[in-house]
Amino acid sequence: MSAARQTAPLTGENAEPAPLLELAGVRAGYGPIEVLHGVDLKVGPGSVVALLGPNGGGKSTTMKVCAGLLPLTGGELRFAGRRMNGISGEDAARLGVCSIPEGRGIFPNLTVRENLWVGTGTGAKLAAMEEAAYSRFPILGERRHQLAGSMSGGQQQMLALSRALGTDPAVLLLDELSMGLAPMIVTQMYDTVAQLVAEGLSVLVAEQFARAVLPIADTAALMLHGRVVSVGRPDEIEDQLSSSYLGG
Ligand SMILES: Nc1ncnc2c1ncn2[C@@H]1O[C@H](COP(=O)(O)OP(=O)(O)OP(=O)(O)O)[C@@H](O)[C@H]1O
């Protein structure tokens, strides 16, 4: 378990643990164009927050800010109560904030095993990473010598998730986990995410279509035009999620 997970501060006796990841009035964009106009969001320890909303609302931009891949131009980003503004992607990963990059970040011309190895660098860690990956996703063990690019989208997503977990993250950022995957595989992936959360991981998931993630989400946040406009338990804000965000 990462240090950050062990040290999430409590705000008082019997109080809820403070958020592990927190955005307060975050502003960010691309060049002169501001895309996030003051985003407020909290991810508590051992919880799943689903960031929902239509195309272009700013979900991916929010994820990039959280991963240290895009600088803030205003507001504050905090991790375990500590200000993270200006942090690099590498430092965010070292602190325990881990994202699966767009395109899943796997090397199609390397085998499953080699992809896991690239994520570790040391033989000792590779053995532990392989053991964890293959027990979580037995199909990856069966295909350990297969080129990653020749596997199905779902198996590639399992590999990407296994690599991300190899860094022992405290917070996992998942952007459109379900993209391009069959509904049955999406359900399997979110079942795995739910197990990881039960083991203590915190997860921020951005999904354009909410149906897949809502069953495991503790909190749903609806994002429109660069702001979080609604946040609450999924059943509390369900009527604000139009059927177009829920998807099939
Ligand atoms: N690299 C970029 N350069 C310039 N503008 C960008 C860039 N990436 C995103 N944008 C713009 O920022 C706005 C928010 O995009 P973002 O990708 O964060 O939204 P989203 O809610 O994740 O939607 P999607 O599901 O389409 O990714 C959009 O208007 C988009 O065109």
The ligand as an ORCA input file, in Angstrom:
! r2SCAN-3c Opt
* xyz 0 1
  N      -5.065     19.682    -26.744
  C      -6.068     20.575    -26.855
  N      -5.868     21.791    -27.426
  C      -6.869     22.690    -27.516
  N      -8.126     22.482    -27.069
  C      -8.386     21.296    -26.506
  C      -7.374     20.277    -26.362
  N      -7.929     19.201    -25.745
  C      -9.226     19.532    -25.497
  N      -9.504     20.784    -25.966
  C     -10.787     21.475    -25.863
  O     -11.135     21.566    -24.502
  C     -12.546     21.394    -24.326
  C     -12.782     20.291    -23.303
  O     -12.282     19.072    -23.834
  P     -12.155     17.740    -22.964
  O     -11.470     16.723    -23.844
  O     -11.545     18.057    -21.659
  O     -13.675     17.370    -22.761
  P     -14.334     15.977    -22.377
  O     -15.458     16.299    -21.462
  O     -13.292     15.045    -21.894
  O     -14.910     15.467    -23.730
  P     -14.450     14.210    -24.609
  O     -15.310     13.109    -24.164
  O     -14.723     14.670    -26.007
  O     -12.971     13.999    -24.369
  C     -13.115     21.098    -25.701
  O     -13.661     22.291    -26.212
  C     -11.912     20.669    -26.504
  O     -12.063     21.022    -27.860
*
